[in-house]
Amino acid sequence: MTWAYGLCFISVFLAELPDKTSLLVMTLAPRQKRVVWLGASVALSLQAALAVAVGRLLAGWTSPWVHMAEVLLLLGFAAWLWFKPPDDDDEDEDREAARIAVRRRLLVSAFLAVFVAEFGDLTQVAILSWSTRLPVAPLVWAVASAALVAAAYVSATAGVLLRRWLTLQALSRIGAVAMAAVGLWMLLA
């Protein structure tokens, strides 16, 4: 039966990599990789707990409201990325309080964006499915959370690597276009 938990990890990890939440993490990570990864990881772990704990309720929940919330979040996030002023790459070292405030806002933004975007997501459905098949719900949560956190780390690292070739403004604009495209596709689908 332990092999089934391994399959749970692999399926959730692979499902999360091309996901919209990975795109969110990749777009935000060049600003503060660890902060964004932490915010996303907490959100993903909470979503995994929700999927395991109340999976049946969420599976039966009417999805138009969840779907519309995801669309609005993606379009709102796209607008925020497009119109926000570019970050200054050369921060003044004497402004520690401002840097802490930026980190805090980024942590909360990453958490909220990922938490809301993950509702009704493929990985949440996969975790729900695994939780109905495997006998130890806390272990399903731990395995699924580990997979989601690992996928978020891969996405954050990819965002930082892309930063080597692109400015933060270019990354934000690319992220804005991608978020708008996914949001519009979801709206029309």
VENDAMO-V285872 format. One record per residue. RES is the residue in one small letter. SS is DSSP state (A for helix, B for strand, O for the rest). PHI is phi in whole degrees, 0 to 359 (999 if undefined). D_FIRST is the distance of its C-alpha to the first C-alpha in Angstrom with 2 decimals. Layout:
# VENDAMO-V285872
res = [RES & RES]
ss = [SS & SS]
phi = [PHI & PHI]
d_first = [D_FIRST & D_FIRST]
This chain:
# VENDAMO-V285872
res = [m & t & w & a & y & g & l & c & f & i & s & v & f & l & a & e & l & p & d & k & t & s & l & l & v & m & t & l & a & p & r & q & k & r & v & v & w & l & g & a & s & v & a & l & s & l & q & a & a & l & a & v & a & v & g & r & l & l & a & g & w & t & s & p & w & v & h & m & a & e & v & l & l & l & l & g & f & a & a & w & l & w & f & k & p & p & d & d & d & d & e & d & e & d & r & e & a & a & r & i & a & v & r & r & r & l & l & v & s & a & f & l & a & v & f & v & a & e & f & g & d & l & t & q & v & a & i & l & s & w & s & t & r & l & p & v & a & p & l & v & w & a & v & a & s & a & a & l & v & a & a & a & y & v & s & a & t & a & g & v & l & l & r & r & w & l & t & l & q & a & l & s & r & i & g & a & v & a & m & a & a & v & g & l & w & m & l & l & a]
ss = [O & A & A & A & A & A & A & A & A & A & A & A & A & A & A & A & A & O & O & A & A & A & A & A & A & A & A & A & A & O & O & O & A & A & A & A & A & A & A & A & A & A & A & A & A & A & A & A & A & A & A & A & A & O & A & A & A & A & A & A & O & O & A & A & A & A & A & A & A & A & A & A & A & A & A & A & A & A & A & A & A & A & A & O & O & O & O & O & O & O & O & O & O & O & O & A & A & A & A & A & A & A & A & A & A & A & A & A & A & A & A & A & A & A & A & A & A & O & O & O & O & A & A & A & A & A & A & A & A & A & A & A & A & O & O & O & A & A & A & A & A & A & A & A & A & A & A & A & A & A & A & A & A & A & A & A & A & A & A & A & A & A & A & O & O & O & O & A & A & A & A & A & A & A & A & A & A & A & A & A & A & A & A & A & A & A & A & A & O]
phi = [999 & 296 & 298 & 294 & 291 & 296 & 295 & 300 & 301 & 299 & 294 & 291 & 300 & 292 & 290 & 281 & 302 & 272 & 278 & 296 & 292 & 294 & 295 & 300 & 297 & 298 & 286 & 276 & 302 & 299 & 285 & 200 & 306 & 295 & 294 & 294 & 299 & 298 & 300 & 294 & 296 & 296 & 298 & 295 & 294 & 294 & 294 & 297 & 297 & 298 & 297 & 287 & 287 & 235 & 305 & 298 & 296 & 293 & 294 & 271 & 290 & 295 & 273 & 302 & 290 & 297 & 301 & 294 & 297 & 297 & 299 & 297 & 298 & 297 & 293 & 296 & 295 & 299 & 296 & 298 & 297 & 289 & 263 & 290 & 294 & 297 & 288 & 277 & 289 & 252 & 290 & 284 & 295 & 280 & 251 & 300 & 298 & 294 & 293 & 295 & 297 & 295 & 299 & 297 & 297 & 293 & 299 & 294 & 298 & 298 & 300 & 296 & 298 & 290 & 300 & 290 & 295 & 279 & 300 & 68 & 283 & 304 & 292 & 294 & 295 & 297 & 296 & 303 & 296 & 298 & 292 & 277 & 262 & 258 & 284 & 252 & 302 & 298 & 288 & 300 & 300 & 297 & 293 & 295 & 297 & 299 & 295 & 293 & 295 & 296 & 295 & 296 & 294 & 299 & 295 & 297 & 296 & 298 & 297 & 293 & 295 & 298 & 298 & 295 & 251 & 233 & 286 & 298 & 294 & 296 & 299 & 297 & 293 & 298 & 299 & 297 & 296 & 296 & 297 & 297 & 296 & 295 & 298 & 292 & 299 & 295 & 293 & 275 & 282]
d_first = [0.00 & 3.83 & 5.35 & 5.45 & 7.31 & 9.31 & 10.24 & 11.24 & 13.43 & 14.95 & 15.79 & 17.34 & 19.16 & 20.61 & 21.60 & 23.38 & 25.49 & 27.95 & 28.03 & 31.21 & 29.97 & 29.61 & 33.19 & 34.30 & 32.87 & 34.38 & 37.73 & 37.92 & 36.51 & 39.68 & 41.49 & 39.25 & 35.88 & 34.39 & 35.78 & 34.49 & 31.03 & 30.94 & 32.14 & 29.72 & 26.74 & 27.64 & 28.15 & 24.86 & 22.94 & 24.94 & 24.28 & 20.50 & 21.04 & 23.24 & 20.80 & 18.11 & 20.81 & 23.13 & 21.35 & 22.69 & 26.14 & 26.18 & 24.96 & 27.87 & 30.32 & 33.14 & 32.67 & 36.34 & 36.90 & 33.80 & 34.71 & 38.30 & 37.34 & 35.27 & 38.24 & 40.71 & 38.67 & 38.41 & 42.11 & 43.14 & 41.19 & 42.79 & 46.22 & 45.62 & 44.61 & 47.60 & 50.28 & 49.39 & 51.67 & 50.31 & 49.14 & 51.49 & 49.93 & 52.42 & 51.79 & 54.45 & 53.18 & 55.45 & 53.57 & 50.59 & 50.62 & 50.49 & 47.58 & 45.63 & 46.42 & 45.24 & 41.94 & 41.48 & 42.32 & 39.99 & 37.09 & 37.78 & 38.33 & 35.07 & 33.18 & 34.96 & 34.90 & 31.18 & 30.36 & 32.50 & 31.56 & 27.84 & 28.43 & 27.17 & 25.96 & 23.50 & 21.06 & 21.53 & 20.81 & 17.64 & 16.48 & 17.66 & 15.69 & 12.34 & 13.41 & 14.01 & 10.65 & 8.34 & 9.41 & 10.65 & 13.50 & 14.95 & 11.96 & 12.09 & 15.78 & 15.63 & 13.57 & 15.78 & 18.83 & 18.34 & 18.16 & 21.25 & 23.13 & 22.61 & 23.87 & 26.77 & 27.67 & 27.85 & 30.04 & 32.22 & 32.75 & 33.71 & 36.19 & 37.75 & 38.06 & 39.75 & 42.14 & 43.58 & 45.11 & 45.71 & 47.50 & 45.82 & 48.00 & 46.94 & 43.24 & 43.92 & 45.80 & 43.13 & 40.52 & 42.93 & 43.42 & 39.70 & 38.98 & 41.92 & 40.81 & 37.28 & 38.85 & 41.42 & 38.95 & 36.80 & 40.03 & 41.17 & 37.89]
